[in-house]
Amino acid sequence: MARALFPFLPFFLSAGTCFAAAHTQTLQERCANTAVDDLVVIRASPQGHETISACPPGVDGECIYSLTVGQTYSAGKPDLNADGRPDQLVKHFGSNYGDVDVVHYLGFVQCGDGTAINVLEGQFKDVIAPVVITEPWPDLTATRGCAASGHEEDPPQRIKLSFNPESYRYEEDPKLDPASVCISSP
């Protein structure tokens, strides 16, 4: 019986390989397949401040990342997908007092129709994109400081953020718990 199946083995192996390779979406496919509540429109403060909104289309005052709350700021406009349009890095301070050590960072990429999708989210002190981006989805560098009282001067943890085309998100490489930066601190 094994001999009878042997001629078909290469076919099954190659068929399995075809099914294992997943189709990665283009930006336009990803934008089209994103629920409207997950799309955002980015608006800058009319007073010229770095305060911005990143809210679903037609929503502003009730959005957590709204200009009216005043806790969401531009952290840079790198062209993450190298399509010639500036994208948006955002830092969000989650309370009225903010948190100088750990900030909620987000990254949004323009869909081309006035909306954008989220491709980055995490708790970091800073997120740095390359100054010149020639290839889509470059690795980013993030830092995270220990937020425990008395550790403000501890050296920050450096984190590599790599784009995962399957999830369409920047992910930590390797994934670290935000509290891990404090473990090595005395």
TATA-V230687 format. One record per residue. N is the residue number from 1. RES is the residue in three letters. BURIAL is I if it has 16 or more other C-alpha atoms within 10 Angstrom, else O. Layout:
n:res:burial
N:RES:BURIAL
N:RES:BURIAL
//
This chain:
n:res:burial
1:MET:O
2:ALA:O
3:ARG:O
4:ALA:O
5:LEU:O
6:PHE:O
7:PRO:O
8:PHE:O
9:LEU:O
10:PRO:O
11:PHE:O
12:PHE:O
13:LEU:O
14:SER:O
15:ALA:O
16:GLY:O
17:THR:O
18:CYS:O
19:PHE:O
20:ALA:O
21:ALA:O
22:ALA:O
23:HIS:O
24:THR:O
25:GLN:O
26:THR:O
27:LEU:I
28:GLN:O
29:GLU:O
30:ARG:O
31:CYS:I
32:ALA:O
33:ASN:O
34:THR:O
35:ALA:O
36:VAL:O
37:ASP:O
38:ASP:O
39:LEU:I
40:VAL:I
41:VAL:I
42:ILE:I
43:ARG:O
44:ALA:I
45:SER:O
46:PRO:O
47:GLN:O
48:GLY:O
49:HIS:O
50:GLU:I
51:THR:I
52:ILE:I
53:SER:I
54:ALA:I
55:CYS:I
56:PRO:I
57:PRO:I
58:GLY:O
59:VAL:O
60:ASP:I
61:GLY:O
62:GLU:O
63:CYS:O
64:ILE:I
65:TYR:I
66:SER:I
67:LEU:I
68:THR:I
69:VAL:I
70:GLY:I
71:GLN:I
72:THR:I
73:TYR:I
74:SER:I
75:ALA:I
76:GLY:I
77:LYS:I
78:PRO:I
79:ASP:I
80:LEU:I
81:ASN:I
82:ALA:I
83:ASP:O
84:GLY:O
85:ARG:O
86:PRO:I
87:ASP:I
88:GLN:I
89:LEU:I
90:VAL:I
91:LYS:I
92:HIS:I
93:PHE:I
94:GLY:O
95:SER:O
96:ASN:O
97:TYR:O
98:GLY:O
99:ASP:O
100:VAL:O
101:ASP:I
102:VAL:I
103:VAL:I
104:HIS:I
105:TYR:I
106:LEU:I
107:GLY:I
108:PHE:I
109:VAL:I
110:GLN:I
111:CYS:I
112:GLY:O
113:ASP:O
114:GLY:O
115:THR:I
116:ALA:I
117:ILE:I
118:ASN:I
119:VAL:I
120:LEU:I
121:GLU:I
122:GLY:I
123:GLN:I
124:PHE:I
125:LYS:I
126:ASP:I
127:VAL:I
128:ILE:I
129:ALA:I
130:PRO:O
131:VAL:O
132:VAL:O
133:ILE:I
134:THR:O
135:GLU:O
136:PRO:O
137:TRP:I
138:PRO:I
139:ASP:I
140:LEU:I
141:THR:I
142:ALA:I
143:THR:I
144:ARG:I
145:GLY:I
146:CYS:I
147:ALA:I
148:ALA:O
149:SER:O
150:GLY:O
151:HIS:O
152:GLU:O
153:GLU:O
154:ASP:O
155:PRO:O
156:PRO:I
157:GLN:I
158:ARG:I
159:ILE:I
160:LYS:I
161:LEU:I
162:SER:I
163:PHE:I
164:ASN:O
165:PRO:O
166:GLU:O
167:SER:O
168:TYR:I
169:ARG:I
170:TYR:I
171:GLU:I
172:GLU:I
173:ASP:O
174:PRO:O
175:LYS:O
176:LEU:O
177:ASP:O
178:PRO:I
179:ALA:O
180:SER:O
181:VAL:I
182:CYS:I
183:ILE:O
184:SER:O
185:SER:O
186:PRO:O
//
